[in-house]
Amino acid sequence: MSSAVPTSASTTPATASASPDLRHLPGSSGLRRTQLALFGAGLATFLLLYSTQALLPVLSANLHLTPGQASLTVSAAAIGLALAVIPISALSERYGRIAVMTASVFAAAALALVIPFSPDLTVLTALRALQGVALAGLPATAMAYLAEEVHPRALASAMGLYVAGNSIGGMSGRLISGVVAGAYGWRWGLASVAVLSLLCAVAFRVLIPPARHFRPGPVNPRALLRTVTGHLHDPLLGRLFALGLLFMTVFGAVYTVMGYRLVAAPFNLSQGLASSIFAVYVVGTFASALSARVTGRFGRRGTLYLGIGCTSAGLLLTLPDSLPLALLGLVLITAGFFTGHCVASASVGRTATHGRAQASALYLAAYYLGNSLGGTLGADAYHAGGWNDTVLVGLTAMALAAGVTLYGTVRAGQAMRSRMIGVGS
């Protein structure tokens, strides 16, 4: 998924500039191994992170849960990842990228093998939270590893394949668990994802080339805290963090609740068929690829307005009890979300003048907190008033995102006028 951004704890991460000839070049066997290894790591990360999302109606039926209670199994993992991403990124500076990624992916896969045996919601939610903490070590270090070990000419394609692994993992985790659960129950649905994630973990460890450019450094908690605090006080970065949270609030709400809506009247789809709607997630891959071109034409704020409008239109389209309109609305919501997310996340790196890794980590934390917030609010709203209330949650988040973007537009206009007055005087 495009949410994976560099989150190294160092303000001046190690690079390969001192020995460029040793970095993996386009077409080299080292590059191919790196790409395949991190594709597997990305696949495992998002297979596991969203593995329960397609199962929520089945969990509700089998464990006698409300939608809000069942959604905690998704929110807990997202919160665990959000809270752990910055401290674990600091560990990667001390103990190495590969060590942290290996520990993360195997710990998360091991927890996945245990989770299907959860006796109740409390145990299931606690294990999912621990799994989120374990997964934080992958998006926190994968991009840093690529930047250090891959030649600049090959970096874009390597990162593209890693993001593709994220996207495919996010989609296939929902699809596989949902389809298997429809036939054999939720425990087997989660077990199938666990086995696949373990295979991905083994492939990652076997394929990943040794790090040749990483230089361990001391972890300085005070310096890290100063950097993080400075970013939180930066007005523009604060708006970008808010946008990531608000866009993900809509995405989390819609994808958490849509399964409930489709298995209920008037649609009455089977669990397996309802889970197949997550194939729409692939739209995000294309929207992410097009976002740079759209930004070049309309500018960052113009593209944000476009993403907000597209998402809002999609939400409105899902209101009638029409399956074709619901699917079309989901396509627009997905495209709008990925468009806004890509613009906001890319702007973080350009805005931060120092500590870019920490700025990206904060964005990622806000992003996953938004996922947790949206899933919980959307599910509670659905339980209280049906799908229309879930849509209201999403439209409220988009109205706030429009307000944040409009405020940024006004501030930018004021700054431009001030510069023109200064030049004129």
N, C-alpha and C positions, 0 to 999 in steps of 0.2 A: 504494500500500500504506500502511497506518496507521503503518508504521515511520518515515515522513517527519515529522520534528519540527523546530522552529526551532533553528538552531545558530549564530546570529550570535555573533561573537567579542566583541562589546562587552557590558560589563556593564550599560550603559544605552543600548540601541539607540534609534535615531531613531524617532520616532513622528509621527503626523500630527495630534497633539492641538492644535498651534499653528494649524492651518488646516483644521478639520474639514469645512468646506463644500466643499473641493476633493477630498475622498476619494470614491471611487466608491460611489454609492448604489445600493440595490436597484432593478433595472429599467433602470439606465443603460447606455448603449452601452459606456462604459468598463469597467463591471463585466463585461459579456458578453465583451468582448475579453480581459479579464484571466482570466476563468474558462476560456475556450477555450484561451488560450495556455498556461496552467499545466496544464490537462488534457493537452495535447500534450506538455509537458515531462515530466510524471509518467509518461505512457505511454511515452515514449522511454526514460526512466531504467530502468524495470523490464522493458521489452522486452529491453534490452541486458544488464542485470545477470544475468538468469537464462536467457539465450538458449541456453546449452549444456546446461542441466540435463536437458532431455528427450532430448538427443542422446547421453547417456553410453553406452548400450549400443552405438550405432552407432560412436561413437569408439573404444570398446574393441575392436570387431570389425575396424575398418578400420586402426587404428594399433597393434593388438596390445597393448592396455593392460589392466591390472587395473582393477577398479572404483575402487580407491583412487587410482590414477594419473589416471584419467579425471576423477575428482571434483575434481582440482586446478584444472581449468578453471573450475569454479564458485567454489571456495574462493579462488582468486587474486583474482578480481574483488571478492569480499566483503572480503578483507583489505585490498586497495588502497583501497577506499572507507572502511573503518573507520579506517585510519591517516591518511587525508588529510582527513577531514571537519572536524577542528578547525582545522588551518592554513589550509585553503581558506576556511572561514568568516571567518577573520581578513582574508583578502584582500577579501572582499565588503564589509567595513567601510571599506576604503581606496579600492577601485576601483568600488564600486557593485554593487547586486544584479543588475541586468540584464546588465552586462558579464561578471560571473562566470558567471551562468547560461548566457549565450550561448556563451561560450568552452567551458564544460563540455559542453553538449549537442552542439556541432559537433565538438569534439575526440573525444568518445566515438563519434559517428556515423562520423567519418573512420576511426577505428581499426576500427570494425565492418566497413567496406568492405575493409580490408586483411586482417582475421583469417581469412576463408575461404581465403586463399592460404598459410596456415601450413604449412610442410613437415613439422613434427613437434611432439611434445608440448611440448618446451622453448620453442619460439617461440610456440606457441599460448598457453601458460600465461603467458609474459612479457607478451604483448600484452593478455591478459585482465586482468592485474594493472594495467597502464597504463590500461586502460579503466575499471577500478574507481576509480582515482585521479581520472580525468577526471569520472566521474559524481558524485563527492563534492561538486562545486560546485552541484548541483541541490537535493538535500534540505537542504543546508547553508544555502541562501539563499531558497528559494521561500516558506517560511512567514514569514520576516522581511519579504519583499516584500509579501505579502498583509497582514500586520499593519500595515504602514506606509501602504499605498495604498488599502485598502478600508475603507469606513465600518463601524463595529461592527455595524450592523443587517444588513449583508450578509456579514460575515466568516464566519459559520458555514457558510453555503451555499457560499461560495467555497472554503473549506478542504475542505468535503465533496466538491466536484467534483474538487479536486486529489487527494485521497486515492483517489477513485474511479478516476482516471487511473492511480495507482500500482497499485491492485488489478487493474484490467483489463490493464494492461501486464504485470504479473507472470504473469497467466494466459495472455494471448494470445501472449506471447513464447515460452512453453513449447509452446503448442499449434501455432503457426505453424511454428516451427523443426522440431518433431517430425514433423508431418504432411508437410512438404516434404521433410525428410530421408528419410522412409520411402519416398518416391517417386523422389527424385533424388539422394540422398546428403547427408552432413552439411555439405558445403561450400555447397551450394545452400540448405540449411536456414538456415545462418548468413547467407548473402547476402540472403535474403528479409527477414530481420529487420533487416539493415543498411539496406536501401532504405527500409523502412517507418520506421525511426528517423530517417533523414535527412529524410523528408517531415515528420515530427513536428517536427524541429528548425527547418525552414524555416517551418512554420506558427507555431511559438512566436515566432520573431523578427519575423515580419510582423505578428502580432496583438498582441503585448505593448505596452501603453501606456507612454509614458515615465514614469519615476519622478519624482514631484513633491515627495516628502517625505523622500527620502533625503538625509542630510547626511554627507559623508565625514568620517572621523575618523582620527587616527593609530593605527597598530597598536603596541601596547605589549606586547612579548613577556613582560616580567617580570610585569606585572599579569595577563596571561592565564595564566601559569604558576602564580601564587599562587592564582588562582580555581580552576583545575583541580585543583591539589594539595589545596586546602581541601575540594572536593567529594569527592575520593577518600578523604579521612579522615573524612567524615561517615558514621556507621554506617548510618543509614536509607537514604541514597542508595546506599551500597555494596550493601545488600541488594536494592534495586531494580535496580541494574545487573546484579547476579548473576541475578536473576529473568529479565531480558530475555535474557541470555546462555543460560540453561538452557532456557527455552521455545524459543528459536531453535535450540538444539542438536537438539532433537527434530524440529522442522520441517525443518531442513536434512538430517538423517539420513534421514527418511522420504521426502521428495520427491526426494532424490538417488538413493536405492536402489530405490524402488518400480518404476521403469521396468525395471531389471534383472530384478526378480522376475516381472514380468508377461510379458516376452518369453521367459522360460525355462519349462521344464516345472514344474508341470502345466498352466499357463495357455496358454503358447505363442501369445501375442497378437502381431500384427504391430507394427512400430515405430509406424505411424500410429495404430493403435487403442490401443496402450499410452500414447501421448502424450495421447490424449483424456481420460485420467483427471485431467489437470491442470485440467479444467473444474470439478472439485470445489473449486478455489481460490475460486470465487465465494461459497462458503459463508462465507468470511472477511469478505466485505463485509457480510453480514447479521449475523454475530456481532459485528462491530465496532459496527454501529448499535445493537444490543441491549445492548451491554456497559454503557452508562451507566444504563439502566433496571435491569439486574440488580444493578449496584453500589448503586443507590439502595435496593434491597430487602434485599440481603444484606451490604452493607458491602464495603470494599475487600478485606479479608483473606478474608471469606466468598466473594467472587467469585474470588479467587485459588485457594482450595481447590476451587471448582467447576471452574475451568479445568484445574487439575492432575488432578482426578478424571476429567474428560471426556477429556482427552488420554490418560491411562493406560488408561482403558477402551477407547479406540479402538485403542491399541497391542495390547492383548490380543485384540481382535476380529480383528486381521489375522493372527494366528498360524495358524489352520487354512487348508488349501489350498482356500479357497472364494472365488470371485470376488465374490459378493454381500457376504460378510462383510468382505472386504478393502476394498471400496468404502465400506461403512458405517463401517468403522473409520477410513478416511481422512477421511470427513465429520466424525466425532467429534474426530479429531486436529486437523483444521483449525479447527473451532469452538472447541475448548479452547485451542489456541494463540493465536488472535486475541483470545479473551476475556482470557487472562492478560496478553498483550502490551499490550492497550489499557489495562488497569488499571495495570500497572507504569509504562508510559510517561506516562500522565496524572498519576500520583502524583509523578513526578519534578518536574514544574513546580510542583506544590503544596508539595512538601517544601523545595525550594531557596528560601532567603530572599533570596539575592542571586545574581547570575550565572546566571539561569535558562537562558539560551541555552547556556552552557557545560555545565550539567548535562544538558540535553537532548542535546548533542553527545556527551557521554560515554556516555549511554545508547545512543545510536545506534551508537557505536563498539563497545560491548559486544555489542549486538544482532547486528551483522554479523560480529564475531569468533565469536559462537556459531554463526552460519550456516556459517562456514568450518570450525569445529571439528566440528560435527555431520555435515557432508557427508563430511569425511575419516574420522572415526571410524566413522560408519555404513557407509561403503563398504569400509573395511578389515575391519570386523566381518563384513560380508556375504561378502567374499572368503574369510575364514578359516573361518566357520562357518555361513553361510547367513542367511536372513531372521531366524531366531530370535535370532541374536546382535545383529543390528541393533535388534530390538525391545528387547533387554536394554540396549543403549546408551541408548535412549529412556527406558526405565523407570528407569534409574539417574539420568538427568538430572531426571526428575520427582520421584524420591525426594529428591534434593538440594533441589529447589525447595520441596517440602513441608517439609523441615527448615528452610530459610530462612524460610518463612512462619510456621511454628510458633514459631521463635525470636522473630520479630517480634511474634507474638501474646502470648507470655510477657512480653516486654519492655513491651509496651503495658499489660498487666495490672498489672505491677509499678509502672509509672509512675502508673497510676490509683490504686492503693492508696496510694502515697506521697502523692499530692495529697489524698486523703481523710483520711489521718492528719494531714497538715499543716493542713487545714481544721479537723479535730476538736480539734487542740491549740490 
